[in-house]
Amino acid sequence: MKRSSAGPFLDLTLAMALVGSSVVAGKIITREFPVFLASGLRFGLAMPVLILLLLAKEKRLPALVWRDYRVLFLQALTGVFLFSLFLLYGLRYTTSSESGIITSTTPGVTALLAALILGERLNRWKWAGVGLCVAGIAALQLGSGGEGGAEGPRGSAHLLGTVLILGAVVCESLFTILGKVMTARLSPLAVSTMVVAFGFVLFLPQAAYEARSFSFSQVSMAGWLSIVHYALAVTVLGFVLWYRGVSKVSAATAAVFTGVLPVSALILSYLVLHEELRAAHGLGILLIFGGIVCAARQR
């Protein structure tokens, strides 16, 4: 494959690998910060960096019409703000293993929404890629054996948890699809900057409320470094690489690359947090990368 054609796939892979590292950073952050405050700090640090990069590269802020503002705000609302809330509160009512299996449907949901909203047509290789990726993520989650939480409650509360996790899946899918729409008009750097700015505004009220009673002096160096990593590596570099890749491929193809996220999280959790690797994890990784090969295959 030529380097020019491989470029978007490398961007998408690296972007999801960086986002996967947020799982390790997030485990450290949530031990020391409230969730909304951590998110406010993350976007508050990433926003000025992106603005400076945008001004340095493009010499001005993007010229936006009212429709652009609406789509960018919807991107931030669904893919950043509501995704975090649905996932956070969904995990309260269901187990982490069940949630992981539900979120394994993300590539399939994204492909379906891309067909419905953008009118994309998938050939057999794209469908094979989506199917292998979904199977691979499910294998990763089944290999975890329900670790990370007790058995979730049954009944209406459990149903609510399932619905919330499905809501997070839809929000993540919309994040990719709306990104595909906006990168047709704006540069990946401009889209990243505006989405992060809207994300900061959405998290700011609750973050400010949590900051009033929070003791910043008690945060360890590892906690602050994790915030910086989350802001600069995951949010700044990860967003720009993702949008740059999405601008060059279909939304359904990009969806398959979301499978890199749990692989990255798994490997980094093993290396940094010394968590266990199992045979099912290896099978899941092979299935996911088989899906990526199918999705990258040209007609």
PLY file of the C-alpha trace (Angstrom):
ply
format ascii 1.0
element vertex 299
property float x
property float y
property float z
element edge 298
property int vertex1
property int vertex2
end_header
0.00 0.00 0.00
1.36 3.40 -0.89
2.27 5.77 1.90
-0.24 8.36 0.67
-3.11 5.86 0.88
-1.91 4.46 4.21
-1.70 7.89 5.83
-5.36 8.15 6.97
-5.26 4.63 8.38
-2.11 5.46 10.37
-3.76 8.63 11.66
-6.86 6.74 12.79
-4.81 3.96 14.40
-2.57 6.35 16.32
-5.55 8.48 17.36
-7.37 5.51 18.88
-4.16 4.24 20.47
-3.82 7.62 22.21
-7.47 7.55 23.27
-6.88 4.05 24.63
-4.13 5.45 26.84
-6.81 7.60 28.48
-8.09 4.47 30.23
-4.84 4.18 32.17
-4.65 7.93 32.76
-8.33 7.98 33.72
-7.84 5.35 36.41
-5.19 7.55 38.00
-7.22 10.74 37.55
-10.46 9.40 39.05
-8.61 8.41 42.21
-7.67 12.04 42.81
-10.18 14.28 40.98
-13.97 14.53 40.74
-15.11 13.62 37.22
-16.43 17.02 36.11
-13.44 18.88 37.54
-11.03 16.53 35.77
-12.90 17.06 32.49
-12.91 20.83 32.97
-9.16 20.85 33.60
-8.59 18.59 30.60
-10.46 20.80 28.15
-9.33 24.02 29.82
-5.70 23.03 29.22
-6.25 21.66 25.71
-8.27 24.64 24.42
-5.56 27.37 24.52
-3.00 24.96 23.04
-5.28 24.22 20.11
-6.11 27.90 19.61
-2.40 28.80 19.49
-1.71 25.95 17.04
-4.62 27.04 14.86
-3.48 30.68 14.78
0.11 29.65 14.06
-0.87 27.37 11.17
-3.92 29.06 9.65
-3.29 32.66 10.85
-6.93 33.15 11.87
-9.92 31.55 13.49
-12.24 29.70 11.07
-15.04 31.65 9.38
-18.18 29.88 10.52
-21.81 30.18 9.54
-24.69 29.46 11.91
-25.04 25.87 10.65
-21.37 25.19 11.45
-21.85 26.35 15.04
-24.86 24.08 15.44
-23.08 20.99 14.09
-19.91 21.64 16.12
-21.94 22.21 19.30
-23.87 19.00 18.61
-20.56 17.18 18.19
-19.31 18.41 21.55
-22.67 17.77 23.23
-22.96 14.17 22.02
-19.40 12.93 21.57
-17.83 14.71 24.55
-20.40 15.74 27.18
-23.29 13.27 26.91
-20.94 10.39 26.10
-19.14 10.98 29.41
-22.37 11.30 31.38
-24.06 8.24 29.85
-20.97 6.09 30.38
-20.37 7.35 33.92
-23.91 6.85 35.17
-24.49 3.72 33.10
-21.62 2.00 34.90
-23.42 2.64 38.19
-26.27 0.34 37.17
-24.50 -2.36 35.18
-21.20 -4.23 35.38
-18.07 -3.12 33.55
-17.99 -6.40 31.59
-21.59 -5.97 30.40
-20.86 -2.36 29.49
-17.80 -3.45 27.55
-19.82 -5.95 25.52
-22.46 -3.30 24.76
-19.83 -0.77 23.66
-18.35 -3.41 21.32
-21.28 -2.61 19.02
-19.85 0.87 18.33
-18.35 0.02 14.89
-21.60 -1.58 13.77
-23.76 1.28 15.05
-21.47 3.83 13.40
-21.61 1.98 10.08
-25.41 1.81 10.21
-25.77 5.49 11.12
-23.32 6.42 8.35
-25.52 4.56 5.88
-28.69 6.21 7.21
-27.40 9.76 7.72
-24.64 10.12 5.14
-25.94 7.63 2.58
-22.67 5.67 2.59
-22.68 2.32 0.82
-20.60 -0.48 2.31
-19.11 -3.25 0.20
-18.57 -6.77 1.55
-15.06 -5.96 2.76
-16.32 -3.05 4.86
-19.07 -5.20 6.39
-16.52 -7.94 7.08
-14.28 -5.38 8.78
-17.11 -4.13 10.97
-18.13 -7.68 11.89
-14.59 -8.78 12.78
-14.06 -5.64 14.84
-17.28 -6.15 16.82
-16.36 -9.80 17.43
-12.84 -8.82 18.50
-14.01 -6.23 21.02
-16.55 -8.71 22.40
-13.74 -11.27 22.81
-11.64 -8.73 24.70
-14.51 -8.04 27.08
-15.42 -11.70 27.58
-11.76 -12.38 28.27
-11.93 -9.89 31.13
-14.35 -12.23 32.87
-16.37 -9.51 34.57
-13.41 -7.95 36.33
-13.66 -4.47 37.70
-16.99 -4.65 39.46
-19.50 -6.77 41.27
-22.52 -8.23 39.56
-24.81 -5.44 38.53
-28.34 -5.02 39.88
-31.21 -6.64 38.02
-34.60 -5.18 37.13
-35.44 -1.63 36.12
-32.16 -0.17 37.40
-30.16 -2.64 35.31
-32.31 -1.83 32.27
-31.60 1.86 32.83
-27.88 1.12 32.90
-28.10 -0.79 29.63
-30.03 2.05 27.98
-27.46 4.61 29.19
-24.53 2.58 27.83
-26.34 2.22 24.50
-26.79 6.00 24.58
-23.02 6.36 24.99
-22.50 4.12 21.94
-24.83 6.27 19.82
-23.09 9.45 21.03
-19.66 8.09 20.11
-20.97 7.10 16.67
-22.43 10.58 16.11
-19.06 12.06 17.10
-17.46 10.27 14.14
-20.26 11.00 11.68
-20.54 14.70 12.54
-16.74 14.92 12.35
-16.95 13.55 8.81
-19.51 16.26 7.96
-17.44 19.12 9.39
-14.04 18.07 7.98
-15.56 18.50 4.53
-15.68 22.26 5.29
-13.04 22.91 7.94
-9.53 21.69 8.63
-9.08 18.91 11.23
-7.28 21.41 13.47
-10.16 23.89 13.27
-12.77 21.21 14.02
-10.73 19.94 16.99
-10.37 23.46 18.38
-14.06 24.29 18.16
-15.23 20.95 19.60
-12.83 21.26 22.54
-13.95 24.86 23.15
-17.61 23.81 23.25
-16.70 20.84 25.45
-14.99 23.15 27.93
-18.06 25.41 28.07
-20.34 22.43 28.73
-18.21 21.04 31.56
-17.34 24.42 33.12
-20.36 25.05 35.41
-20.17 21.72 37.26
-16.35 21.75 37.21
-16.35 25.18 38.86
-18.80 23.93 41.50
-16.59 20.91 42.32
-13.47 23.08 42.39
-14.85 25.22 45.25
-14.47 22.41 47.79
-11.55 20.55 46.21
-8.08 20.54 47.77
-5.68 20.94 44.86
-2.66 20.70 47.15
-3.46 17.03 47.85
-3.06 15.97 44.20
0.03 13.87 43.51
2.51 14.45 40.70
1.12 11.37 38.93
-2.35 12.93 39.07
-1.22 16.21 37.48
0.85 14.41 34.83
-2.17 12.28 33.96
-4.28 15.43 33.47
-1.58 16.91 31.21
-1.36 13.67 29.21
-5.13 13.52 28.87
-5.25 17.12 27.66
-2.27 17.25 25.29
-1.79 13.69 24.01
-5.36 12.38 24.06
-7.37 15.55 23.41
-5.08 17.77 21.30
-3.09 15.22 19.29
-5.73 12.48 19.39
-8.56 14.72 18.15
-6.49 16.26 15.35
-5.26 12.86 14.11
-8.77 11.41 14.27
-10.37 14.24 12.30
-7.51 14.22 9.79
-8.09 10.52 9.20
-11.89 10.83 9.10
-11.63 13.56 6.47
-9.98 11.08 4.07
-12.07 7.92 4.56
-15.74 7.02 4.97
-17.31 7.18 8.42
-17.94 3.42 8.28
-14.26 2.75 7.58
-13.24 5.04 10.44
-15.65 3.15 12.71
-13.59 -0.03 12.39
-10.54 1.79 13.78
-12.37 2.42 17.07
-11.42 -1.19 17.76
-7.84 -0.03 18.33
-9.00 1.78 21.50
-9.63 -1.32 23.68
-6.48 -2.98 22.32
-4.39 0.02 23.33
-6.12 0.20 26.71
-5.53 -3.51 27.30
-1.84 -3.45 26.39
-1.12 -0.28 28.37
-3.05 -1.60 31.38
-0.84 -4.69 31.27
2.38 -2.66 30.93
1.60 0.20 33.32
-0.99 -1.17 35.76
0.21 -4.82 35.57
-3.25 -6.19 34.81
-3.66 -9.74 33.51
-3.58 -10.76 29.84
-5.53 -13.83 28.74
-5.79 -16.03 25.65
-9.17 -14.46 24.76
-7.46 -11.07 24.69
-5.03 -12.33 22.05
-7.93 -13.66 19.98
-9.72 -10.32 20.28
-6.65 -8.41 19.13
-6.25 -10.67 16.07
-9.92 -10.27 15.14
-9.76 -6.47 15.46
-6.68 -6.13 13.30
-8.20 -8.55 10.80
-11.18 -6.18 10.68
-8.87 -3.23 10.07
-7.21 -5.06 7.16
-10.65 -5.73 5.63
-11.80 -2.14 6.12
-8.61 -0.78 4.56
-8.92 -3.03 1.52
-9.75 -1.12 -1.66
-12.53 -2.15 -4.02
0 1
1 2
2 3
3 4
4 5
5 6
6 7
7 8
8 9
9 10
10 11
11 12
12 13
13 14
14 15
15 16
16 17
17 18
18 19
19 20
20 21
21 22
22 23
23 24
24 25
25 26
26 27
27 28
28 29
29 30
30 31
31 32
32 33
33 34
34 35
35 36
36 37
37 38
38 39
39 40
40 41
41 42
42 43
43 44
44 45
45 46
46 47
47 48
48 49
49 50
50 51
51 52
52 53
53 54
54 55
55 56
56 57
57 58
58 59
59 60
60 61
61 62
62 63
63 64
64 65
65 66
66 67
67 68
68 69
69 70
70 71
71 72
72 73
73 74
74 75
75 76
76 77
77 78
78 79
79 80
80 81
81 82
82 83
83 84
84 85
85 86
86 87
87 88
88 89
89 90
90 91
91 92
92 93
93 94
94 95
95 96
96 97
97 98
98 99
99 100
100 101
101 102
102 103
103 104
104 105
105 106
106 107
107 108
108 109
109 110
110 111
111 112
112 113
113 114
114 115
115 116
116 117
117 118
118 119
119 120
120 121
121 122
122 123
123 124
124 125
125 126
126 127
127 128
128 129
129 130
130 131
131 132
132 133
133 134
134 135
135 136
136 137
137 138
138 139
139 140
140 141
141 142
142 143
143 144
144 145
145 146
146 147
147 148
148 149
149 150
150 151
151 152
152 153
153 154
154 155
155 156
156 157
157 158
158 159
159 160
160 161
161 162
162 163
163 164
164 165
165 166
166 167
167 168
168 169
169 170
170 171
171 172
172 173
173 174
174 175
175 176
176 177
177 178
178 179
179 180
180 181
181 182
182 183
183 184
184 185
185 186
186 187
187 188
188 189
189 190
190 191
191 192
192 193
193 194
194 195
195 196
196 197
197 198
198 199
199 200
200 201
201 202
202 203
203 204
204 205
205 206
206 207
207 208
208 209
209 210
210 211
211 212
212 213
213 214
214 215
215 216
216 217
217 218
218 219
219 220
220 221
221 222
222 223
223 224
224 225
225 226
226 227
227 228
228 229
229 230
230 231
231 232
232 233
233 234
234 235
235 236
236 237
237 238
238 239
239 240
240 241
241 242
242 243
243 244
244 245
245 246
246 247
247 248
248 249
249 250
250 251
251 252
252 253
253 254
254 255
255 256
256 257
257 258
258 259
259 260
260 261
261 262
262 263
263 264
264 265
265 266
266 267
267 268
268 269
269 270
270 271
271 272
272 273
273 274
274 275
275 276
276 277
277 278
278 279
279 280
280 281
281 282
282 283
283 284
284 285
285 286
286 287
287 288
288 289
289 290
290 291
291 292
292 293
293 294
294 295
295 296
296 297
297 298
